[in-house]
Amino acid sequence: MRVIGVDPGTKSFDIIGLEDGKIKLDLSFPSEVVAEEPSKIVRTIEEFSADLIIGPSGYGVPLKHISELTEKDRFEMTLVREEEMKEIPVLIGLQKMVSEMAEKNMNVWFIPGVIHLPTVPEWRKYNKIDMGTADKMAITVLGIYDQAKRLNIEYSDVSFVLLEVGFGYNYAGAVKGGKIVDGIGGTIFPGPAYVNSGALDGEVAYLMGKIKKWHLFWGGASIIAAEKILPPEEFAKRLDEEPFAKAWEAMKDGFIKAVASELAVVRDAKEIILSGRLMRIDELRKDVKDLFEERFGLPVVKQRGLEGKAKEAAQGSAIIGDGLAGGEFKGLVEHVEIKKSYGSVLDYVKLPLNI
């Protein structure tokens, strides 16, 4: 049995193909390829001849086949107004990808975000959308598999807080009893990400007048330090410069607050798991590891997942695909209750929306 998982990241678009639970395809494309040549990625996916594909799900929808997608679903996966689409070419490319896969009758499924899961209590969802997009949910599922395998325990005994430090956004997730019970997505994260500003002060939003989608891709640590988006590796090498040191301290302050919040939810966490592109940079990961171990007194580990170079979200998506197809990870997918996902990302907002 063959399945594919994808991660439509801010910086790269990653694809993992599994055959009977083992990696057989491991590719990463610059996000510009999605914007300029979406058909190239569709062809790559098609050539793998997968039995099931997990598509680029954005903010997520309750588990749904591509043939069932409505225009409302497509909007909710990106939450971009039509007139702003041209400002973010990669999103236009993603829409074209979805349309082409539908035309080819490919067996593509779209997965939920954290807010769609029945394991997250409703009272934690009010006035939120971004509790973790579908790719962050997939990363957390990979974390459940990771801890169960490393510690040789049942899924029901898994408990941790996961911090994902990506290129665009940060995320913290809480797992108790092997189920996702909370998540802090990038746009409500208490501190700057590398590109995104983190939680946006309501007064700042008010004074900006009109928030546009591209504003959610700005204001983070790289912009604080250099007023432009630099490669994270360059940022890490310049931490001896005051603007970069201050920006990194701002990021770490947000990490502490987010992880502390999720530890208050889990309470019996066995460890803190570090994931994401910036946590692959040794000096940054070590700094965070030392900080967390001193502050929280818990083991801090790097997410392992499956062997391969593709990002964790693509691996998690592939695991979910395998489980949905009845493969090796069927028990894991049933345990995290993805098939019971429900609702809309907009269901819990109690403020007037202009959509």
C-alpha positions in Angstrom: 0.0 0.0 0.0 1.3 3.4 -1.0 0.3 6.8 0.5 1.5 10.4 0.2 1.6 13.2 2.8 2.3 16.8 1.9 3.3 19.9 3.9 2.6 23.2 2.1 5.0 25.2 4.2 5.9 28.9 4.1 9.3 28.3 2.7 9.1 24.8 1.1 6.5 22.3 -0.1 7.5 18.8 1.2 6.2 15.4 0.0 6.6 12.1 1.8 5.6 8.8 0.1 5.2 5.7 2.2 5.0 2.1 1.0 3.8 -0.3 3.7 4.8 2.3 6.3 8.3 2.8 5.0 9.6 6.0 3.2 9.9 5.5 -0.6 9.6 9.1 -1.7 11.1 12.1 0.1 11.1 15.4 -1.8 11.2 19.1 -1.0 10.3 21.9 -3.4 10.8 25.7 -2.8 7.4 27.3 -2.3 8.0 29.3 -5.4 7.5 26.1 -7.4 3.9 25.9 -6.0 3.3 29.4 -7.2 4.9 29.1 -10.6 4.5 25.4 -11.6 1.8 23.7 -9.5 1.3 21.0 -12.2 4.9 19.9 -11.6 4.1 18.9 -8.0 0.8 17.3 -9.1 2.7 15.2 -11.7 5.2 14.1 -9.0 2.4 13.0 -6.7 0.6 11.2 -9.5 3.7 9.3 -10.6 4.1 7.7 -7.2 0.7 5.9 -7.8 -0.4 6.3 -4.2 -3.6 4.6 -3.0 -4.4 7.6 -0.8 -3.1 11.2 -0.7 -3.3 13.7 2.1 -3.7 17.1 0.4 -2.6 20.6 1.4 -5.3 21.3 3.9 -4.3 24.8 5.3 -6.4 25.7 8.3 -8.1 22.3 7.9 -11.6 20.9 7.3 -13.3 17.9 9.0 -11.9 14.8 7.2 -13.2 15.1 3.7 -12.5 13.7 0.2 -11.6 16.0 -2.6 -14.9 15.2 -4.4 -16.8 16.5 -1.4 -15.0 19.9 -1.2 -17.3 22.9 -1.4 -16.3 26.5 -2.2 -16.8 27.2 1.5 -14.3 24.5 2.3 -11.8 25.9 -0.1 -12.2 29.4 1.5 -11.8 28.0 5.0 -8.6 26.2 4.1 -6.9 29.5 3.2 -9.0 32.2 4.7 -8.0 34.7 2.0 -10.3 37.1 0.4 -10.5 36.7 -3.4 -9.1 40.2 -4.0 -6.0 39.5 -2.0 -5.2 36.1 -3.6 -2.9 37.8 -6.2 -0.8 39.2 -3.4 0.2 35.7 -2.3 1.0 33.7 -5.4 1.7 30.5 -3.5 -2.0 30.4 -2.4 -3.1 30.7 -6.1 -0.8 27.8 -6.9 -2.3 25.7 -4.1 -5.8 26.4 -5.4 -4.7 25.3 -8.9 -3.2 22.1 -7.4 -6.4 21.2 -5.7 -8.4 21.9 -8.9 -6.0 19.8 -11.0 -6.1 16.9 -8.6 -9.9 17.0 -8.6 -10.0 17.0 -12.4 -7.7 13.9 -12.4 -10.0 12.1 -9.9 -7.1 11.5 -7.5 -7.9 9.9 -4.2 -7.1 13.0 -2.1 -8.3 13.6 1.4 -8.1 16.8 3.4 -7.5 16.7 7.1 -8.6 18.8 10.1 -6.8 21.4 12.1 -6.6 21.2 15.9 -9.8 23.2 16.3 -11.8 20.5 14.5 -10.8 17.7 16.8 -13.4 16.4 19.3 -10.6 15.8 21.8 -10.2 19.5 22.3 -12.8 20.8 24.7 -15.2 23.3 23.2 -14.5 26.0 25.8 -10.9 26.2 24.6 -12.1 27.0 21.1 -14.1 30.3 21.7 -13.0 33.2 19.5 -10.2 31.2 18.0 -9.4 29.9 14.5 -5.7 29.1 14.6 -5.2 26.6 17.3 -2.9 24.8 14.9 -3.4 24.4 11.2 -3.7 20.9 9.6 0.1 20.6 9.2 0.6 21.4 12.9 -2.0 18.8 13.8 -0.1 16.3 11.7 3.2 17.2 13.4 1.5 16.5 16.8 0.3 13.2 15.6 3.9 12.4 14.5 4.9 13.4 18.0 2.5 10.8 19.5 4.0 8.1 17.4 7.5 9.3 18.2 7.1 9.2 22.0 5.2 5.9 22.0 8.0 4.3 20.0 11.0 5.8 21.8 9.6 5.1 25.3 8.0 1.8 24.3 4.6 2.8 25.7 1.0 2.6 24.5 -0.6 5.6 22.8 -2.9 6.0 25.8 0.2 6.7 28.0 1.7 9.4 25.8 1.8 12.9 27.2 3.9 15.9 26.1 4.0 19.5 25.1 5.4 20.1 21.6 7.0 23.3 20.4 7.3 23.7 16.6 9.5 26.6 15.4 9.0 26.9 11.7 10.1 29.4 9.2 6.8 31.3 9.1 5.0 30.4 12.3 5.3 28.9 15.7 3.0 26.4 17.4 2.7 24.7 20.7 0.5 21.6 21.2 -0.6 19.7 24.2 -1.1 15.9 24.3 -2.6 14.0 27.2 -3.5 10.3 27.0 -2.2 10.3 23.5 -4.9 12.7 22.3 -4.5 16.3 21.2 -6.2 18.5 23.9 -5.1 22.0 23.0 -3.0 24.0 20.6 -1.6 27.5 20.3 -1.3 28.4 16.6 1.0 30.9 15.0 -1.3 33.9 14.9 -2.2 33.6 18.6 1.3 32.6 19.7 2.5 34.7 22.7 5.6 36.1 21.0 7.2 36.5 17.6 7.9 33.7 15.2 10.7 34.0 12.7 8.5 35.7 10.1 5.1 36.1 11.7 4.6 38.6 14.5 2.8 36.2 16.8 -0.3 37.3 18.6 -1.5 40.6 17.3 -2.4 43.2 19.9 -6.0 44.3 19.2 -5.1 47.9 19.6 -2.3 47.5 16.9 -4.9 45.8 14.7 -7.3 48.7 15.2 -4.7 51.3 14.4 -3.6 49.5 11.3 -7.2 50.0 10.0 -7.4 47.1 7.7 -5.6 43.8 8.2 -4.5 42.1 5.0 -3.3 38.5 4.7 0.3 39.5 3.9 0.5 41.2 7.3 0.4 37.7 8.8 3.7 37.0 7.1 5.5 39.9 8.6 6.7 41.4 11.9 8.7 38.5 13.3 12.2 38.1 14.6 13.9 38.4 11.3 12.1 41.7 10.6 12.8 42.9 14.2 16.5 42.2 13.7 17.1 43.2 10.1 13.8 44.7 8.7 13.8 41.9 6.1 13.5 38.1 5.9 16.9 36.5 6.1 17.8 32.8 5.9 17.5 31.4 9.5 21.1 30.1 9.3 22.4 33.7 8.8 20.2 34.8 11.7 21.7 32.2 14.0 25.3 33.2 13.1 24.6 36.9 14.0 23.3 36.4 17.5 26.3 38.3 18.8 24.8 41.4 17.2 22.5 43.3 19.5 19.4 43.5 17.2 19.6 39.8 16.5 20.2 38.9 20.2 17.1 40.9 21.2 15.0 39.4 18.5 16.0 35.9 19.6 15.3 36.7 23.3 11.8 37.9 22.2 11.3 34.5 20.5 12.5 32.5 23.5 10.2 34.6 25.8 7.3 33.5 23.6 8.4 29.9 23.7 8.5 29.9 27.5 5.0 31.4 27.8 3.5 29.1 25.2 5.0 25.9 26.7 4.1 27.0 30.3 0.5 27.5 29.1 0.4 24.0 27.6 2.1 22.4 30.6 -0.7 23.8 32.8 -3.1 21.9 30.5 -1.2 18.6 30.5 0.4 18.8 34.0 1.8 15.2 33.7 3.8 15.7 30.6 6.7 13.2 30.2 8.8 15.6 28.1 8.9 18.6 25.8 9.4 17.8 22.1 11.1 20.4 19.8 10.3 20.4 16.1 10.5 22.7 13.1 13.0 24.3 10.8 14.7 26.5 13.3 15.1 23.6 15.7 17.3 21.9 13.1 19.9 24.6 13.7 22.0 23.1 16.5 22.9 26.3 18.3 19.3 27.5 18.5 18.0 24.1 19.5 20.6 23.7 22.3 19.8 27.2 23.6 16.1 26.3 23.8 16.8 22.8 25.3 19.0 24.3 28.1 16.4 27.0 28.8 13.5 24.6 29.0 15.3 22.0 31.1 16.3 24.6 33.6 12.9 26.3 33.6 10.6 23.3 33.5 12.6 20.4 34.9 11.5 18.0 32.1 13.5 16.1 29.4 13.6 18.1 26.2 14.0 16.0 23.0 14.2 16.7 19.3 11.4 15.2 17.3 12.6 12.2 15.4 9.6 10.7 13.5 10.4 8.7 10.4 13.8 8.7 8.6 14.0 11.3 5.9 14.8 14.9 5.1 11.3 16.1 4.5 9.7 18.3 7.2 7.8 16.7 10.1 4.4 17.9 8.9 4.8 15.9 5.7 5.8 12.8 7.7 2.8 13.3 10.0 0.5 13.7 7.0 1.8 10.5 5.4 1.3 8.6 8.7 -2.3 9.9 8.8 -2.8 8.8 5.2 -1.4 5.3 6.0 -3.7 5.0 8.9 -6.8 6.2 7.0 -6.0 3.6 4.3 -5.9 0.8 6.9 -2.1 0.5 7.1 0.4 0.2 9.9 -0.7 3.5 11.6 -4.5 2.6 11.6 -4.5 2.3 15.4 -2.8 5.7 15.9 -5.3 7.5 13.5 -8.2 5.9 15.3 -6.8 6.8 18.7 -6.4 10.5 17.9 -10.0 10.6 16.5 -9.4 12.3 13.2 -12.4 10.5 11.7 -14.6 12.2 14.3 -13.5 15.7 13.4 -16.3 18.2 12.9 -17.4 21.8 12.4 -15.9 24.8 10.8 -12.9 27.0 11.8 -15.4 29.8 12.1 -17.9 28.1 14.4 -16.5 29.5 17.7 -15.9 33.2 16.7 -18.3 35.4 18.6 -17.2 38.7 17.0 -18.6 40.1 13.7 -16.6 38.8 10.7 -16.4 40.6 7.3 -16.3 37.6 5.0 
